[in-house]
């Protein structure tokens, strides 16, 4: 159930939606960056293993 927000219902709802969208964007950005860093580390590890053998 949604509480009665009175005259500011639109602004409050918009603030919640904006906050959730920003949080989702941050989660996607962190996941994407983690994926890129993991790929970079794999490439570096492969390169280092080639030179040491």
N, C-alpha and C positions, 0 to 999 in steps of 0.2 A: 504494500500500500504506500502510496506517495502522500507525504504530509502536505497540508495546505500551506503553500508558500506565499500566498497573497499576491500583491501587486508585482513582486519581483520574481515570479515563477519563471519567466522567460530567461532573465539574466542568470538566475541560479542554475537552471537546467543547462544553459549554454556554457556556463563555467565548468560544470561537471563533465559535459561532453568534450570540451576543449582539454580539460585535464586528462581524461581517459585517452584521448587521441594522442596527446603528447607523451603519455606514458607508454602507449603502444609503439609509437615511433622510436622512443628511446630503447625499448626492448629489442626492436628490430635492428636498430643501429648497432647495439652491443653484440647481438647475435651475428650480424654480418661482419663486423670487425673481428670477432673471435674466429670466424671461419677463414677470413683472409690471413690472419696471423698464423693460424694452424697450417694453412697451405704454405706460407712463407717458411715456417719452421721445418716442414717436411722437405721443401726444396733445399734449404740450407743443409739439413742433415744428409740428404742424398749427395749433395755436392761435396761435403766434408768427407763422407765415407768413400767417395770415388778417389779423392786425392790421397787418402791415407792407406789405401790398399795397393 
